């Protein structure tokens, strides 16, 4: 079985503590939450794996994963509705 770094997705040796490509601490990875692991998996080069993490993040109703994508449009929408309200 091949092993991949959860941060840069380059192939790595199984018994290594740090990714030789990006220096990612693989010991720390074992300690992070399942949700954070799924968020990291969104960068996986394999489409099936990305789809799986998107599906799983939906299953656990992760808001952490959607935040970077929704914060800007949500703010723009609030400002837009506010300016419409001011005109009327
Ligand atoms: Zn790496």
PDB file of the backbone (N, CA, C, O) and the ligand in Angstrom, with CONECT records:
HET     ZN  A 101       1
ATOM      1  N   UNK A   1       0.825  -1.197   0.000  1.00  0.00           N
ATOM      2  CA  UNK A   1       0.000   0.000   0.000  1.00  0.00           C
ATOM      3  C   UNK A   1       0.873   1.266   0.000  1.00  0.00           C
ATOM      4  O   UNK A   1       1.877   1.341   0.709  1.00  0.00           O
ATOM      5  N   UNK A   2       0.477   2.237  -0.793  1.00  0.00           N
ATOM      6  CA  UNK A   2       1.221   3.492  -0.874  1.00  0.00           C
ATOM      7  C   UNK A   2       0.739   4.459   0.192  1.00  0.00           C
ATOM      8  O   UNK A   2      -0.440   4.490   0.541  1.00  0.00           O
ATOM      9  N   UNK A   3       1.682   5.250   0.703  1.00  0.00           N
ATOM     10  CA  UNK A   3       1.349   6.260   1.703  1.00  0.00           C
ATOM     11  C   UNK A   3       1.558   7.644   1.132  1.00  0.00           C
ATOM     12  O   UNK A   3       2.510   7.888   0.391  1.00  0.00           O
ATOM     13  N   UNK A   4       0.667   8.543   1.480  1.00  0.00           N
ATOM     14  CA  UNK A   4       0.763   9.901   0.972  1.00  0.00           C
ATOM     15  C   UNK A   4       0.729  10.904   2.111  1.00  0.00           C
ATOM     16  O   UNK A   4       0.065  10.690   3.126  1.00  0.00           O
ATOM     17  N   UNK A   5       1.451  12.000   1.930  1.00  0.00           N
ATOM     18  CA  UNK A   5       1.425  13.077   2.915  1.00  0.00           C
ATOM     19  C   UNK A   5       0.037  13.720   2.891  1.00  0.00           C
ATOM     20  O   UNK A   5      -0.462  14.053   1.816  1.00  0.00           O
ATOM     21  N   UNK A   6      -0.599  13.902   4.064  1.00  0.00           N
ATOM     22  CA  UNK A   6      -1.945  14.487   4.085  1.00  0.00           C
ATOM     23  C   UNK A   6      -1.960  15.982   3.768  1.00  0.00           C
ATOM     24  O   UNK A   6      -3.025  16.580   3.609  1.00  0.00           O
ATOM     25  N   UNK A   7      -0.780  16.576   3.678  1.00  0.00           N
ATOM     26  CA  UNK A   7      -0.711  18.014   3.400  1.00  0.00           C
ATOM     27  C   UNK A   7      -0.413  18.319   1.927  1.00  0.00           C
ATOM     28  O   UNK A   7      -1.102  19.133   1.313  1.00  0.00           O
ATOM     29  N   UNK A   8       0.614  17.665   1.357  1.00  0.00           N
ATOM     30  CA  UNK A   8       0.981  17.972  -0.037  1.00  0.00           C
ATOM     31  C   UNK A   8       0.644  16.822  -0.988  1.00  0.00           C
ATOM     32  O   UNK A   8       0.723  16.990  -2.205  1.00  0.00           O
ATOM     33  N   UNK A   9       0.273  15.666  -0.454  1.00  0.00           N
ATOM     34  CA  UNK A   9      -0.147  14.492  -1.221  1.00  0.00           C
ATOM     35  C   UNK A   9       0.930  13.912  -2.123  1.00  0.00           C
ATOM     36  O   UNK A   9       0.641  13.304  -3.154  1.00  0.00           O
ATOM     37  N   UNK A  10       2.191  14.113  -1.709  1.00  0.00           N
ATOM     38  CA  UNK A  10       3.289  13.429  -2.381  1.00  0.00           C
ATOM     39  C   UNK A  10       3.451  12.080  -1.691  1.00  0.00           C
ATOM     40  O   UNK A  10       3.094  11.914  -0.524  1.00  0.00           O
ATOM     41  N   UNK A  11       3.996  11.123  -2.434  1.00  0.00           N
ATOM     42  CA  UNK A  11       4.192   9.801  -1.856  1.00  0.00           C
ATOM     43  C   UNK A  11       5.304   9.835  -0.813  1.00  0.00           C
ATOM     44  O   UNK A  11       6.348  10.452  -1.029  1.00  0.00           O
ATOM     45  N   UNK A  12       5.073   9.159   0.336  1.00  0.00           N
ATOM     46  CA  UNK A  12       6.053   9.147   1.426  1.00  0.00           C
ATOM     47  C   UNK A  12       6.254   7.730   1.936  1.00  0.00           C
ATOM     48  O   UNK A  12       5.483   6.826   1.613  1.00  0.00           O
ATOM     49  N   UNK A  13       7.300   7.545   2.737  1.00  0.00           N
ATOM     50  CA  UNK A  13       7.537   6.266   3.398  1.00  0.00           C
ATOM     51  C   UNK A  13       6.562   6.146   4.551  1.00  0.00           C
ATOM     52  O   UNK A  13       6.178   7.146   5.158  1.00  0.00           O
ATOM     53  N   UNK A  14       6.161   4.914   4.854  1.00  0.00           N
ATOM     54  CA  UNK A  14       5.202   4.721   5.928  1.00  0.00           C
ATOM     55  C   UNK A  14       5.775   5.129   7.285  1.00  0.00           C
ATOM     56  O   UNK A  14       5.114   5.808   8.071  1.00  0.00           O
ATOM     57  N   UNK A  15       7.020   4.704   7.548  1.00  0.00           N
ATOM     58  CA  UNK A  15       7.620   4.978   8.864  1.00  0.00           C
ATOM     59  C   UNK A  15       8.420   6.260   8.846  1.00  0.00           C
ATOM     60  O   UNK A  15       9.644   6.228   8.979  1.00  0.00           O
ATOM     61  N   UNK A  16       7.764   7.368   8.685  1.00  0.00           N
ATOM     62  CA  UNK A  16       8.456   8.647   8.713  1.00  0.00           C
ATOM     63  C   UNK A  16       7.656   9.612   9.581  1.00  0.00           C
ATOM     64  O   UNK A  16       6.428   9.547   9.625  1.00  0.00           O
ATOM     65  N   UNK A  17       8.359  10.504  10.268  1.00  0.00           N
ATOM     66  CA  UNK A  17       7.685  11.442  11.162  1.00  0.00           C
ATOM     67  C   UNK A  17       7.363  12.763  10.486  1.00  0.00           C
ATOM     68  O   UNK A  17       6.441  13.482  10.870  1.00  0.00           O
ATOM     69  N   UNK A  18       8.173  13.058   9.445  1.00  0.00           N
ATOM     70  CA  UNK A  18       7.996  14.326   8.738  1.00  0.00           C
ATOM     71  C   UNK A  18       7.962  14.060   7.255  1.00  0.00           C
ATOM     72  O   UNK A  18       8.681  13.190   6.763  1.00  0.00           O
ATOM     73  N   UNK A  19       7.141  14.791   6.535  1.00  0.00           N
ATOM     74  CA  UNK A  19       7.091  14.647   5.083  1.00  0.00           C
ATOM     75  C   UNK A  19       8.386  15.205   4.502  1.00  0.00           C
ATOM     76  O   UNK A  19       8.737  16.353   4.777  1.00  0.00           O
ATOM     77  N   UNK A  20       9.119  14.395   3.684  1.00  0.00           N
ATOM     78  CA  UNK A  20      10.373  14.904   3.110  1.00  0.00           C
ATOM     79  C   UNK A  20      10.143  15.987   2.042  1.00  0.00           C
ATOM     80  O   UNK A  20      11.082  16.682   1.655  1.00  0.00           O
ATOM     81  N   UNK A  21       8.905  16.129   1.572  1.00  0.00           N
ATOM     82  CA  UNK A  21       8.610  17.111   0.514  1.00  0.00           C
ATOM     83  C   UNK A  21       8.216  18.476   1.071  1.00  0.00           C
ATOM     84  O   UNK A  21       8.705  19.506   0.605  1.00  0.00           O
ATOM     85  N   UNK A  22       7.326  18.484   2.074  1.00  0.00           N
ATOM     86  CA  UNK A  22       6.843  19.774   2.581  1.00  0.00           C
ATOM     87  C   UNK A  22       7.120  19.978   4.066  1.00  0.00           C
ATOM     88  O   UNK A  22       6.720  20.995   4.632  1.00  0.00           O
ATOM     89  N   UNK A  23       7.813  19.005   4.719  1.00  0.00           N
ATOM     90  CA  UNK A  23       8.145  19.107   6.143  1.00  0.00           C
ATOM     91  C   UNK A  23       6.940  18.997   7.073  1.00  0.00           C
ATOM     92  O   UNK A  23       7.046  19.338   8.251  1.00  0.00           O
ATOM     93  N   UNK A  24       5.813  18.536   6.579  1.00  0.00           N
ATOM     94  CA  UNK A  24       4.614  18.413   7.405  1.00  0.00           C
ATOM     95  C   UNK A  24       4.849  17.396   8.517  1.00  0.00           C
ATOM     96  O   UNK A  24       5.367  16.306   8.274  1.00  0.00           O
ATOM     97  N   UNK A  25       4.462  17.762   9.742  1.00  0.00           N
ATOM     98  CA  UNK A  25       4.648  16.885  10.896  1.00  0.00           C
ATOM     99  C   UNK A  25       3.553  15.808  10.922  1.00  0.00           C
ATOM    100  O   UNK A  25       2.395  16.085  11.235  1.00  0.00           O
ATOM    101  N   UNK A  26       3.949  14.581  10.587  1.00  0.00           N
ATOM    102  CA  UNK A  26       2.973  13.494  10.470  1.00  0.00           C
ATOM    103  C   UNK A  26       2.534  12.952  11.825  1.00  0.00           C
ATOM    104  O   UNK A  26       1.502  12.288  11.918  1.00  0.00           O
ATOM    105  N   UNK A  27       3.300  13.225  12.871  1.00  0.00           N
ATOM    106  CA  UNK A  27       2.910  12.829  14.229  1.00  0.00           C
ATOM    107  C   UNK A  27       1.748  13.718  14.669  1.00  0.00           C
ATOM    108  O   UNK A  27       0.786  13.245  15.274  1.00  0.00           O
ATOM    109  N   UNK A  28       1.852  15.022  14.356  1.00  0.00           N
ATOM    110  CA  UNK A  28       0.784  15.964  14.698  1.00  0.00           C
ATOM    111  C   UNK A  28      -0.505  15.592  13.987  1.00  0.00           C
ATOM    112  O   UNK A  28      -1.597  15.742  14.535  1.00  0.00           O
ATOM    113  N   UNK A  29      -0.367  15.107  12.768  1.00  0.00           N
ATOM    114  CA  UNK A  29      -1.551  14.740  11.980  1.00  0.00           C
ATOM    115  C   UNK A  29      -2.404  13.697  12.693  1.00  0.00           C
ATOM    116  O   UNK A  29      -3.632  13.723  12.612  1.00  0.00           O
ATOM    117  N   UNK A  30      -1.732  12.770  13.398  1.00  0.00           N
ATOM    118  CA  UNK A  30      -2.462  11.732  14.136  1.00  0.00           C
ATOM    119  C   UNK A  30      -3.322  12.336  15.250  1.00  0.00           C
ATOM    120  O   UNK A  30      -4.305  11.729  15.675  1.00  0.00           O
ATOM    121  N   UNK A  31      -2.951  13.525  15.721  1.00  0.00           N
ATOM    122  CA  UNK A  31      -3.644  14.138  16.859  1.00  0.00           C
ATOM    123  C   UNK A  31      -4.791  15.060  16.443  1.00  0.00           C
ATOM    124  O   UNK A  31      -5.654  15.375  17.262  1.00  0.00           O
ATOM    125  N   UNK A  32      -4.812  15.491  15.194  1.00  0.00           N
ATOM    126  CA  UNK A  32      -5.859  16.438  14.798  1.00  0.00           C
ATOM    127  C   UNK A  32      -7.214  15.742  14.656  1.00  0.00           C
ATOM    128  O   UNK A  32      -7.288  14.522  14.511  1.00  0.00           O
ATOM    129  N   UNK A  33      -8.265  16.529  14.700  1.00  0.00           N
ATOM    130  CA  UNK A  33      -9.608  15.964  14.697  1.00  0.00           C
ATOM    131  C   UNK A  33      -9.963  15.368  13.336  1.00  0.00           C
ATOM    132  O   UNK A  33      -9.339  15.669  12.319  1.00  0.00           O
ATOM    133  N   UNK A  34     -10.967  14.528  13.352  1.00  0.00           N
ATOM    134  CA  UNK A  34     -11.440  13.900  12.128  1.00  0.00           C
ATOM    135  C   UNK A  34     -11.905  14.959  11.128  1.00  0.00           C
ATOM    136  O   UNK A  34     -11.689  14.828   9.923  1.00  0.00           O
ATOM    137  N   UNK A  35     -12.543  16.001  11.642  1.00  0.00           N
ATOM    138  CA  UNK A  35     -13.025  17.091  10.789  1.00  0.00           C
ATOM    139  C   UNK A  35     -11.843  17.777  10.078  1.00  0.00           C
ATOM    140  O   UNK A  35     -11.906  18.034   8.876  1.00  0.00           O
ATOM    141  N   UNK A  36     -10.773  18.069  10.825  1.00  0.00           N
ATOM    142  CA  UNK A  36      -9.600  18.702  10.230  1.00  0.00           C
ATOM    143  C   UNK A  36      -8.926  17.792   9.209  1.00  0.00           C
ATOM    144  O   UNK A  36      -8.392  18.265   8.206  1.00  0.00           O
ATOM    145  N   UNK A  37      -8.952  16.488   9.467  1.00  0.00           N
ATOM    146  CA  UNK A  37      -8.385  15.536   8.513  1.00  0.00           C
ATOM    147  C   UNK A  37      -9.180  15.567   7.211  1.00  0.00           C
ATOM    148  O   UNK A  37      -8.616  15.496   6.119  1.00  0.00           O
ATOM    149  N   UNK A  38     -10.496  15.673   7.349  1.00  0.00           N
ATOM    150  CA  UNK A  38     -11.354  15.744   6.163  1.00  0.00           C
ATOM    151  C   UNK A  38     -11.104  17.035   5.384  1.00  0.00           C
ATOM    152  O   UNK A  38     -11.107  17.037   4.153  1.00  0.00           O
ATOM    153  N   UNK A  39     -10.889  18.131   6.114  1.00  0.00           N
ATOM    154  CA  UNK A  39     -10.619  19.415   5.457  1.00  0.00           C
ATOM    155  C   UNK A  39      -9.302  19.344   4.683  1.00  0.00           C
ATOM    156  O   UNK A  39      -9.202  19.861   3.570  1.00  0.00           O
ATOM    157  N   UNK A  40      -8.285  18.698   5.280  1.00  0.00           N
ATOM    158  CA  UNK A  40      -7.007  18.515   4.586  1.00  0.00           C
ATOM    159  C   UNK A  40      -7.197  17.656   3.336  1.00  0.00           C
ATOM    160  O   UNK A  40      -6.544  17.877   2.316  1.00  0.00           O
ATOM    161  N   UNK A  41      -8.087  16.684   3.425  1.00  0.00           N
ATOM    162  CA  UNK A  41      -8.332  15.775   2.301  1.00  0.00           C
ATOM    163  C   UNK A  41      -8.995  16.475   1.118  1.00  0.00           C
ATOM    164  O   UNK A  41      -9.051  15.914   0.023  1.00  0.00           O
ATOM    165  N   UNK A  42      -9.499  17.696   1.324  1.00  0.00           N
ATOM    166  CA  UNK A  42     -10.087  18.462   0.219  1.00  0.00           C
ATOM    167  C   UNK A  42      -9.027  18.834  -0.814  1.00  0.00           C
ATOM    168  O   UNK A  42      -9.345  19.175  -1.953  1.00  0.00           O
ATOM    169  N   UNK A  43      -7.744  18.763  -0.392  1.00  0.00           N
ATOM    170  CA  UNK A  43      -6.647  19.093  -1.300  1.00  0.00           C
ATOM    171  C   UNK A  43      -6.096  17.850  -1.997  1.00  0.00           C
ATOM    172  O   UNK A  43      -5.146  17.933  -2.774  1.00  0.00           O
ATOM    173  N   UNK A  44      -6.696  16.712  -1.713  1.00  0.00           N
ATOM    174  CA  UNK A  44      -6.237  15.453  -2.305  1.00  0.00           C
ATOM    175  C   UNK A  44      -6.334  15.501  -3.836  1.00  0.00           C
ATOM    176  O   UNK A  44      -7.359  15.917  -4.376  1.00  0.00           O
ATOM    177  N   UNK A  45      -5.270  15.075  -4.539  1.00  0.00           N
ATOM    178  CA  UNK A  45      -5.330  15.125  -6.011  1.00  0.00           C
ATOM    179  C   UNK A  45      -6.300  14.125  -6.634  1.00  0.00           C
ATOM    180  O   UNK A  45      -6.678  14.264  -7.797  1.00  0.00           O
ATOM    181  N   UNK A  46      -6.702  13.115  -5.858  1.00  0.00           N
ATOM    182  CA  UNK A  46      -7.654  12.121  -6.381  1.00  0.00           C
ATOM    183  C   UNK A  46      -9.077  12.641  -6.202  1.00  0.00           C
ATOM    184  O   UNK A  46      -9.512  12.913  -5.083  1.00  0.00           O
ATOM    185  N   UNK A  47      -9.789  12.775  -7.301  1.00  0.00           N
ATOM    186  CA  UNK A  47     -11.132  13.325  -7.262  1.00  0.00           C
ATOM    187  C   UNK A  47     -12.062  12.525  -6.338  1.00  0.00           C
ATOM    188  O   UNK A  47     -12.876  13.099  -5.615  1.00  0.00           O
ATOM    189  N   UNK A  48     -11.927  11.195  -6.374  1.00  0.00           N
ATOM    190  CA  UNK A  48     -12.797  10.337  -5.544  1.00  0.00           C
ATOM    191  C   UNK A  48     -12.594  10.642  -4.057  1.00  0.00           C
ATOM    192  O   UNK A  48     -13.543  10.671  -3.274  1.00  0.00           O
ATOM    193  N   UNK A  49     -11.314  10.871  -3.691  1.00  0.00           N
ATOM    194  CA  UNK A  49     -11.013  11.169  -2.289  1.00  0.00           C
ATOM    195  C   UNK A  49     -11.576  12.523  -1.882  1.00  0.00           C
ATOM    196  O   UNK A  49     -12.067  12.693  -0.766  1.00  0.00           O
ATOM    197  N   UNK A  50     -11.499  13.485  -2.798  1.00  0.00           N
ATOM    198  CA  UNK A  50     -12.059  14.813  -2.492  1.00  0.00           C
ATOM    199  C   UNK A  50     -13.567  14.713  -2.338  1.00  0.00           C
ATOM    200  O   UNK A  50     -14.153  15.313  -1.437  1.00  0.00           O
ATOM    201  N   UNK A  51     -14.191  13.945  -3.232  1.00  0.00           N
ATOM    202  CA  UNK A  51     -15.640  13.772  -3.166  1.00  0.00           C
ATOM    203  C   UNK A  51     -16.048  13.118  -1.852  1.00  0.00           C
ATOM    204  O   UNK A  51     -17.065  13.469  -1.254  1.00  0.00           O
ATOM    205  N   UNK A  52     -15.223  12.149  -1.410  1.00  0.00           N
ATOM    206  CA  UNK A  52     -15.511  11.462  -0.159  1.00  0.00           C
ATOM    207  C   UNK A  52     -15.437  12.432   1.021  1.00  0.00           C
ATOM    208  O   UNK A  52     -16.298  12.405   1.900  1.00  0.00           O
ATOM    209  N   UNK A  53     -14.411  13.290   1.045  1.00  0.00           N
ATOM    210  CA  UNK A  53     -14.310  14.223   2.177  1.00  0.00           C
ATOM    211  C   UNK A  53     -15.423  15.264   2.120  1.00  0.00           C
ATOM    212  O   UNK A  53     -15.930  15.673   3.164  1.00  0.00           O
ATOM    213  N   UNK A  54     -15.811  15.699   0.929  1.00  0.00           N
ATOM    214  CA  UNK A  54     -16.923  16.647   0.814  1.00  0.00           C
ATOM    215  C   UNK A  54     -18.199  15.997   1.367  1.00  0.00           C
ATOM    216  O   UNK A  54     -18.956  16.610   2.119  1.00  0.00           O
ATOM    217  N   UNK A  55     -18.410  14.739   0.971  1.00  0.00           N
ATOM    218  CA  UNK A  55     -19.580  14.008   1.438  1.00  0.00           C
ATOM    219  C   UNK A  55     -19.559  13.839   2.959  1.00  0.00           C
ATOM    220  O   UNK A  55     -20.570  14.055   3.626  1.00  0.00           O
ATOM    221  N   UNK A  56     -18.394  13.449   3.504  1.00  0.00           N
ATOM    222  CA  UNK A  56     -18.280  13.225   4.942  1.00  0.00           C
ATOM    223  C   UNK A  56     -18.427  14.530   5.730  1.00  0.00           C
ATOM    224  O   UNK A  56     -19.027  14.541   6.805  1.00  0.00           O
ATOM    225  N   UNK A  57     -17.879  15.632   5.196  1.00  0.00           N
ATOM    226  CA  UNK A  57     -18.012  16.929   5.872  1.00  0.00           C
ATOM    227  C   UNK A  57     -19.480  17.337   5.903  1.00  0.00           C
ATOM    228  O   UNK A  57     -19.933  17.967   6.859  1.00  0.00           O
ATOM    229  N   UNK A  58     -20.211  16.985   4.872  1.00  0.00           N
ATOM    230  CA  UNK A  58     -21.649  17.242   4.837  1.00  0.00           C
ATOM    231  C   UNK A  58     -22.365  16.401   5.881  1.00  0.00           C
ATOM    232  O   UNK A  58     -23.276  16.878   6.559  1.00  0.00           O
ATOM    233  N   UNK A  59     -21.948  15.149   6.005  1.00  0.00           N
ATOM    234  CA  UNK A  59     -22.553  14.231   6.965  1.00  0.00           C
ATOM    235  C   UNK A  59     -22.380  14.717   8.406  1.00  0.00           C
ATOM    236  O   UNK A  59     -23.286  14.576   9.228  1.00  0.00           O
ATOM    237  N   UNK A  60     -21.213  15.289   8.702  1.00  0.00           N
ATOM    238  CA  UNK A  60     -20.980  15.759  10.072  1.00  0.00           C
ATOM    239  C   UNK A  60     -21.356  17.236  10.209  1.00  0.00           C
ATOM    240  O   UNK A  60     -21.076  17.845  11.242  1.00  0.00           O
ATOM    241  N   UNK A  61     -21.985  17.819   9.187  1.00  0.00           N
ATOM    242  CA  UNK A  61     -22.417  19.226   9.158  1.00  0.00           C
ATOM    243  C   UNK A  61     -21.283  20.178   9.540  1.00  0.00           C
ATOM    244  O   UNK A  61     -21.451  21.054  10.388  1.00  0.00           O
ATOM    245  N   UNK A  62     -20.147  19.994   8.909  1.00  0.00           N
ATOM    246  CA  UNK A  62     -18.991  20.838   9.207  1.00  0.00           C
ATOM    247  C   UNK A  62     -19.196  22.254   8.683  1.00  0.00           C
ATOM    248  O   UNK A  62     -19.439  22.461   7.494  1.00  0.00           O
ATOM    249  N   UNK A  63     -19.095  23.221   9.583  1.00  0.00           N
ATOM    250  CA  UNK A  63     -19.188  24.623   9.163  1.00  0.00           C
ATOM    251  C   UNK A  63     -17.786  25.185   8.955  1.00  0.00           C
ATOM    252  O   UNK A  63     -17.596  26.150   8.214  1.00  0.00           O
ATOM    253  N   UNK A  64     -16.813  24.575   9.612  1.00  0.00           N
ATOM    254  CA  UNK A  64     -15.415  24.974   9.503  1.00  0.00           C
ATOM    255  C   UNK A  64     -14.949  24.894   8.044  1.00  0.00           C
ATOM    256  O   UNK A  64     -14.185  25.742   7.582  1.00  0.00           O
ATOM    257  N   UNK A  65     -15.406  23.887   7.339  1.00  0.00           N
ATOM    258  CA  UNK A  65     -14.987  23.667   5.955  1.00  0.00           C
ATOM    259  C   UNK A  65     -15.610  24.663   4.993  1.00  0.00           C
ATOM    260  O   UNK A  65     -14.997  24.997   3.979  1.00  0.00           O
ATOM    261  N   UNK A  66     -16.803  25.143   5.281  1.00  0.00           N
ATOM    262  CA  UNK A  66     -17.486  26.056   4.353  1.00  0.00           C
ATOM    263  C   UNK A  66     -17.166  27.513   4.609  1.00  0.00           C
ATOM    264  O   UNK A  66     -17.304  28.344   3.712  1.00  0.00           O
ATOM    265  N   UNK A  67     -16.746  27.832   5.802  1.00  0.00           N
ATOM    266  CA  UNK A  67     -16.496  29.219   6.197  1.00  0.00           C
ATOM    267  C   UNK A  67     -15.670  30.036   5.189  1.00  0.00           C
ATOM    268  O   UNK A  67     -16.117  31.110   4.784  1.00  0.00           O
ATOM    269  N   UNK A  68     -14.476  29.565   4.769  1.00  0.00           N
ATOM    270  CA  UNK A  68     -13.695  30.401   3.843  1.00  0.00           C
ATOM    271  C   UNK A  68     -14.436  30.720   2.553  1.00  0.00           C
ATOM    272  O   UNK A  68     -14.159  31.739   1.921  1.00  0.00           O
ATOM    273  N   UNK A  69     -15.364  29.874   2.157  1.00  0.00           N
ATOM    274  CA  UNK A  69     -16.066  30.067   0.894  1.00  0.00           C
ATOM    275  C   UNK A  69     -17.303  30.942   1.047  1.00  0.00           C
ATOM    276  O   UNK A  69     -17.721  31.591   0.088  1.00  0.00           O
ATOM    277  N   UNK A  70     -17.893  30.969   2.239  1.00  0.00           N
ATOM    278  CA  UNK A  70     -19.155  31.692   2.397  1.00  0.00           C
ATOM    279  C   UNK A  70     -19.005  33.077   3.010  1.00  0.00           C
ATOM    280  O   UNK A  70     -19.873  33.927   2.815  1.00  0.00           O
ATOM    281  N   UNK A  71     -17.910  33.329   3.755  1.00  0.00           N
ATOM    282  CA  UNK A  71     -17.816  34.587   4.493  1.00  0.00           C
ATOM    283  C   UNK A  71     -17.917  35.809   3.581  1.00  0.00           C
ATOM    284  O   UNK A  71     -18.633  36.756   3.909  1.00  0.00           O
ATOM    285  N   UNK A  72     -17.220  35.810   2.449  1.00  0.00           N
ATOM    286  CA  UNK A  72     -17.268  36.984   1.592  1.00  0.00           C
ATOM    287  C   UNK A  72     -18.643  37.183   0.955  1.00  0.00           C
ATOM    288  O   UNK A  72     -19.210  38.268   1.091  1.00  0.00           O
ATOM    289  N   UNK A  73     -19.206  36.185   0.265  1.00  0.00           N
ATOM    290  CA  UNK A  73     -20.517  36.412  -0.352  1.00  0.00           C
ATOM    291  C   UNK A  73     -21.582  36.790   0.668  1.00  0.00           C
ATOM    292  O   UNK A  73     -22.454  37.607   0.371  1.00  0.00           O
ATOM    293  N   UNK A  74     -21.527  36.212   1.863  1.00  0.00           N
ATOM    294  CA  UNK A  74     -22.531  36.508   2.886  1.00  0.00           C
ATOM    295  C   UNK A  74     -22.450  37.973   3.288  1.00  0.00           C
ATOM    296  O   UNK A  74     -23.475  38.636   3.449  1.00  0.00           O
ATOM    297  N   UNK A  75     -21.246  38.471   3.448  1.00  0.00           N
ATOM    298  CA  UNK A  75     -21.052  39.863   3.833  1.00  0.00           C
ATOM    299  C   UNK A  75     -21.532  40.802   2.730  1.00  0.00           C
ATOM    300  O   UNK A  75     -22.188  41.809   2.997  1.00  0.00           O
ATOM    301  N   UNK A  76     -21.196  40.457   1.490  1.00  0.00           N
ATOM    302  CA  UNK A  76     -21.603  41.271   0.344  1.00  0.00           C
ATOM    303  C   UNK A  76     -23.132  41.309   0.254  1.00  0.00           C
ATOM    304  O   UNK A  76     -23.716  42.341  -0.075  1.00  0.00           O
ATOM    305  N   UNK A  77     -23.763  40.190   0.544  1.00  0.00           N
ATOM    306  CA  UNK A  77     -25.218  40.090   0.484  1.00  0.00           C
ATOM    307  C   UNK A  77     -25.870  40.952   1.565  1.00  0.00           C
ATOM    308  O   UNK A  77     -26.876  41.615   1.311  1.00  0.00           O
ATOM    309  N   UNK A  78     -25.301  40.942   2.761  1.00  0.00           N
ATOM    310  CA  UNK A  78     -25.825  41.762   3.861  1.00  0.00           C
ATOM    311  C   UNK A  78     -25.710  43.247   3.501  1.00  0.00           C
ATOM    312  O   UNK A  78     -26.645  44.016   3.719  1.00  0.00           O
ATOM    313  N   UNK A  79     -24.575  43.639   2.956  1.00  0.00           N
ATOM    314  CA  UNK A  79     -24.364  45.032   2.567  1.00  0.00           C
ATOM    315  C   UNK A  79     -25.322  45.447   1.460  1.00  0.00           C
ATOM    316  O   UNK A  79     -25.832  46.567   1.448  1.00  0.00           O
ATOM    317  N   UNK A  80     -25.557  44.533   0.538  1.00  0.00           N
ATOM    318  CA  UNK A  80     -26.464  44.801  -0.572  1.00  0.00           C
ATOM    319  C   UNK A  80     -27.890  45.006  -0.058  1.00  0.00           C
ATOM    320  O   UNK A  80     -28.566  45.959  -0.446  1.00  0.00           O
ATOM    321  N   UNK A  81     -28.341  44.108   0.816  1.00  0.00           N
ATOM    322  CA  UNK A  81     -29.702  44.245   1.350  1.00  0.00           C
ATOM    323  C   UNK A  81     -29.825  45.526   2.169  1.00  0.00           C
ATOM    324  O   UNK A  81     -30.875  46.168   2.167  1.00  0.00           O
ATOM    325  N   UNK A  82     -28.758  45.896   2.866  1.00  0.00           N
ATOM    326  CA  UNK A  82     -28.742  47.108   3.668  1.00  0.00           C
ATOM    327  C   UNK A  82     -28.881  48.353   2.787  1.00  0.00           C
ATOM    328  O   UNK A  82     -29.628  49.276   3.110  1.00  0.00           O
ATOM    329  N   UNK A  83     -28.146  48.359   1.665  1.00  0.00           N
ATOM    330  CA  UNK A  83     -28.213  49.527   0.775  1.00  0.00           C
ATOM    331  C   UNK A  83     -29.580  49.615   0.099  1.00  0.00           C
ATOM    332  O   UNK A  83     -30.055  50.714  -0.185  1.00  0.00           O
ATOM    333  N   UNK A  84     -30.211  48.485  -0.159  1.00  0.00           N
ATOM    334  CA  UNK A  84     -31.556  48.482  -0.751  1.00  0.00           C
ATOM    335  C   UNK A  84     -32.548  49.057   0.258  1.00  0.00           C
ATOM    336  O   UNK A  84     -33.418  49.854  -0.092  1.00  0.00           O
ATOM    337  N   UNK A  85     -32.400  48.634   1.530  1.00  0.00           N
ATOM    338  CA  UNK A  85     -33.276  49.111   2.606  1.00  0.00           C
ATOM    339  C   UNK A  85     -33.164  50.628   2.788  1.00  0.00           C
ATOM    340  O   UNK A  85     -34.157  51.306   3.053  1.00  0.00           O
ATOM    341  N   UNK A  86     -31.945  51.147   2.644  1.00  0.00           N
ATOM    342  CA  UNK A  86     -31.723  52.578   2.832  1.00  0.00           C
ATOM    343  C   UNK A  86     -32.387  53.412   1.732  1.00  0.00           C
ATOM    344  O   UNK A  86     -32.810  54.545   1.960  1.00  0.00           O
ATOM    345  N   UNK A  87     -32.468  52.823   0.535  1.00  0.00           N
ATOM    346  CA  UNK A  87     -33.044  53.550  -0.600  1.00  0.00           C
ATOM    347  C   UNK A  87     -34.559  53.690  -0.495  1.00  0.00           C
ATOM    348  O   UNK A  87     -35.142  54.635  -1.025  1.00  0.00           O
ATOM    349  N   UNK A  88     -35.203  52.722   0.207  1.00  0.00           N
ATOM    350  CA  UNK A  88     -36.663  52.736   0.282  1.00  0.00           C
ATOM    351  C   UNK A  88     -37.185  53.334   1.577  1.00  0.00           C
ATOM    352  O   UNK A  88     -38.397  53.410   1.778  1.00  0.00           O
TER     353      UNK A  88
HETATM  354 ZN    ZN A 101       4.011  16.764   2.351  1.00  0.00          ZN
END
